[in-house]
């Protein structure tokens, strides 16, 4: 990732709202990086919509195609926008000595670590609204429980932001992020419903506990009212809340694990 200025060189005035000031500074840096902007807008919107229309043509089921399109959006947005941008920006800031300098100011540690996730989180939420509007505007059945879809996206933003921070602990520079991010990328793809179904039973049981498998379950539950599109019978609005337990527990477990790694292993200075 190439930057021309750091958050401290664009005139961050903390005042009484250090998180807002830091987030705005990170937004300016994000906006200047054309690669991140392109990856954060075009891919997470275009590819899921293409997937949706192709799936609708091939299967003839708009409900299943809608779930597939929403799952693809969540994958692209959380992995290649949320996770990778947090990993890249935090690692770059550390290498430039920005994180260490920010700790001497008014901002708390959680302000400093949260701010890099804000620009990508906003893009993810806006992109989700656009993709959902197109999918359901194209005639797909309304989601069984839209609140579950929102919960999945918000929880996913938190989990993948924390995974980005955790990965940065073992990442020397932004270029090395292409290597250190591979375990999380592989783990995420394993959780895809389409791939999950072809895994051997033992591997599939393990994949059930990956963070994206939990998110896929929530998306399927919110969009179609069932955890498994191929076998489960659809439930109603109230029933979706009863089925959220395991996916939410899995995401909660990954949140605690990522927080523990960040708390014990995160480095504020390359020379430290």
C-alpha positions in Angstrom: 0.0 0.0 0.0 1.4 3.4 -1.0 0.6 6.5 1.0 1.8 10.0 0.7 0.8 11.3 4.1 0.1 9.8 7.5 -2.8 10.5 9.8 -0.6 12.7 11.9 0.6 14.8 8.9 -2.9 15.7 7.7 -3.7 17.7 10.8 -5.6 15.4 13.1 -7.2 17.6 15.8 -8.5 15.3 18.4 -10.5 17.7 20.5 -13.2 15.8 22.4 -13.8 13.2 19.6 -10.5 11.4 18.9 -12.1 8.5 17.2 -14.0 10.7 14.8 -10.8 12.7 14.0 -8.8 9.6 13.4 -11.5 8.0 11.3 -11.7 11.0 9.1 -7.9 11.0 8.7 -8.0 7.3 7.8 -10.8 7.9 5.3 -8.6 10.5 3.5 -5.8 8.0 3.3 -8.2 5.3 2.1 -9.6 7.6 -0.6 -6.2 8.5 -1.9 -5.4 4.8 -2.5 -7.0 4.1 -5.8 -6.5 0.3 -5.5 -8.3 0.1 -2.2 -11.1 2.3 -3.5 -11.5 0.2 -6.6 -11.4 -3.1 -4.7 -13.8 -1.7 -2.1 -16.5 -0.5 -4.6 -16.4 -2.4 -7.9 -15.6 -6.0 -6.9 -17.8 -6.4 -3.9 -20.8 -5.0 -5.9 -20.2 -6.2 -9.4 -19.2 -9.8 -8.8 -22.0 -10.7 -6.3 -24.6 -9.3 -8.7 -23.1 -11.2 -11.7 -23.2 -14.3 -9.5 -26.8 -13.6 -8.6 -28.0 -13.2 -12.1 -26.1 -16.3 -13.3 -27.4 -18.4 -10.4 -31.0 -17.3 -11.1 -30.6 -18.3 -14.8 -29.1 -21.6 -14.0 -31.2 -22.7 -11.1 -34.4 -21.0 -11.9 -34.8 -20.2 -8.2 -34.7 -16.6 -7.3 -34.6 -17.4 -3.5 -31.6 -19.6 -3.8 -29.9 -17.1 -6.2 -30.5 -14.3 -3.8 -28.8 -16.2 -0.9 -25.9 -17.0 -3.2 -25.5 -13.4 -4.3 -25.6 -12.1 -0.7 -23.1 -14.7 0.5 -20.7 -13.7 -2.3 -21.1 -10.1 -1.4 -20.3 -10.8 2.2 -17.3 -12.8 1.3 -15.8 -10.2 -1.0 -16.6 -7.2 1.3 -15.4 -8.7 4.5 -12.3 -10.5 3.2 -11.0 -8.2 0.5 -12.3 -4.9 1.8 -12.6 -5.1 5.6 -10.0 -7.6 6.5 -7.3 -6.8 4.0 -7.6 -3.0 4.3 -7.3 -3.1 8.1 -4.3 -5.4 7.8 -2.6 -3.3 5.2 -3.2 0.1 6.8 -2.3 -0.9 10.3 0.9 -2.6 9.2 1.8 0.4 7.1 1.1 2.8 10.0 3.3 0.8 12.3 6.2 0.7 9.9 6.0 4.5 9.5 6.0 4.9 13.3 2.5 6.5 13.2 0.9 4.1 15.7 3.7 4.8 18.3 3.3 8.6 17.9 -0.5 8.4 18.2 -0.2 6.7 21.6 1.5 9.8 23.0 -1.6 11.9 22.2 -5.2 12.0 23.5 -6.4 9.0 21.6 -6.7 5.7 23.5 -5.4 2.4 22.1 -8.9 1.3 21.1 -9.5 4.6 19.2 -6.2 4.1 17.3 -7.0 0.5 16.4 -10.7 1.1 15.5 -10.2 4.0 13.2 -8.6 2.1 10.3 -11.7 -0.2 10.2 -14.2 2.7 9.8 -13.7 3.6 6.1 -14.0 0.0 4.9 -16.9 -0.6 7.3 -18.9 2.2 5.7 -18.1 0.9 2.2 -19.3 -2.5 3.3 -22.6 -1.3 4.7 -23.2 0.9 1.6 -22.3 -1.9 -0.7 -24.6 -4.3 1.1 -27.5 -1.9 0.8 -26.9 -1.5 -3.0 -26.5 -5.2 -3.6 -29.6 -6.1 -1.6 -31.6 -3.3 -3.4 -30.7 -4.8 -6.8 -31.3 -8.4 -5.8 -34.7 -7.8 -4.2 -35.6 -5.2 -6.7 -35.1 -7.8 -9.4 -37.9 -9.9 -8.1 -36.4 -12.1 -5.4 -38.7 -13.1 -2.6 -38.3 -10.8 0.4 -36.0 -12.1 3.1 -37.5 -14.1 5.9 -35.8 -12.0 8.5 -33.8 -9.0 7.2 -32.6 -8.2 10.8 -30.5 -11.5 10.7 -28.8 -10.3 7.5 -27.9 -7.0 9.2 -26.6 -8.8 12.3 -24.5 -11.0 10.1 -22.9 -8.1 8.3 -22.2 -6.1 11.5 -20.8 -9.1 13.3 -18.7 -9.9 10.3 -17.2 -6.4 10.2 -16.2 -6.8 13.8 -14.7 -10.3 13.4 -12.8 -9.6 10.2 -11.5 -6.3 11.5 -10.1 -8.1 14.6 -8.6 -10.8 12.3 -6.9 -8.0 10.4 -5.4 -6.6 13.6 -4.3 -10.1 14.7 -2.7 -10.9 11.4 -0.7 -7.6 11.5 1.1 -8.9 14.6 3.0 -11.3 12.4 3.2 -9.1 9.3 6.5 -7.2 8.8 5.2 -4.8 6.1 2.3 -4.2 3.6 4.0 -6.4 1.0 4.3 -9.3 3.4 0.5 -9.1 4.0 0.0 -11.0 0.8 1.6 -14.0 2.4 0.5 -13.7 6.0 -3.2 -13.2 5.0 -3.3 -16.5 3.2 -4.4 -18.7 6.2 -7.4 -16.4 6.9 -8.3 -16.3 3.2 -8.2 -20.1 3.0 -10.2 -20.4 6.2 -12.8 -18.0 4.8 -13.2 -19.9 1.5 -13.6 -23.2 3.4 -16.7 -21.7 5.0 -18.5 -21.1 1.7 -21.7 -23.1 1.5 -21.0 -24.1 -2.1 -17.5 -25.5 -1.1 -18.6 -26.7 2.3 -21.0 -29.2 0.7 -18.3 -31.1 -1.2 -16.0 -31.5 1.7 -15.6 -35.0 3.4 -17.8 -35.2 6.5 -15.0 -34.9 9.0 -13.6 -31.8 7.3 -17.1 -30.4 6.9 -17.6 -30.7 10.6 -14.5 -28.7 11.3 -15.4 -26.1 8.7 -18.7 -25.6 10.5 -16.7 -23.7 13.2 -15.0 -21.3 10.8 -16.2 -17.7 11.0 -17.4 -17.4 7.5 -19.4 -20.7 7.8 -21.2 -19.1 10.7 -21.9 -16.0 8.6 -23.1 -18.1 5.6 -25.5 -19.8 8.0 -26.9 -16.5 9.2 -27.2 -15.2 5.6 -29.1 -18.3 4.5 -31.2 -18.1 7.6 -32.1 -14.5 7.1 -32.7 -14.7 3.4 -34.3 -18.1 3.0 -35.3 -19.1 6.6 -33.1 -22.2 6.7 -29.5 -23.0 7.6 -29.0 -25.5 4.8 -30.6 -24.5 1.4 -30.6 -28.1 0.1 -32.0 -30.1 3.1 -33.6 -27.9 5.8 -37.2 -26.9 5.7 -37.8 -23.1 5.8 -38.8 -21.6 9.1 -40.8 -18.4 9.8 -39.7 -15.0 11.1 -39.8 -16.1 14.8 -38.1 -19.4 14.1 -35.0 -17.7 12.6 -34.2 -16.3 16.0 -34.2 -19.7 17.6 -31.8 -21.0 14.9 -29.2 -18.2 15.3 -27.6 -19.7 18.4 -24.8 -21.8 17.0 -23.7 -19.3 14.3 -23.6 -16.5 16.8 -21.7 -18.6 19.4 -19.2 -19.5 16.7 -18.7 -15.8 15.8 -18.5 -14.9 19.5 -15.8 -17.5 20.0 -13.7 -16.1 17.1 -14.2 -12.6 18.4 -12.8 -13.6 21.8 -9.9 -15.5 20.2 -9.0 -12.5 17.9 -9.2 -10.1 20.8 -6.9 -12.3 22.9 -4.3 -12.4 20.1 -4.5 -8.6 19.6 -4.2 -8.0 23.4 -1.2 -10.3 23.8 0.7 -10.0 20.5 -0.1 -6.7 18.7 3.0 -4.6 18.1 2.9 -0.8 18.1 6.4 -0.4 16.8 8.6 -2.5 14.4 11.6 -1.7 16.5 9.9 -2.7 19.8 
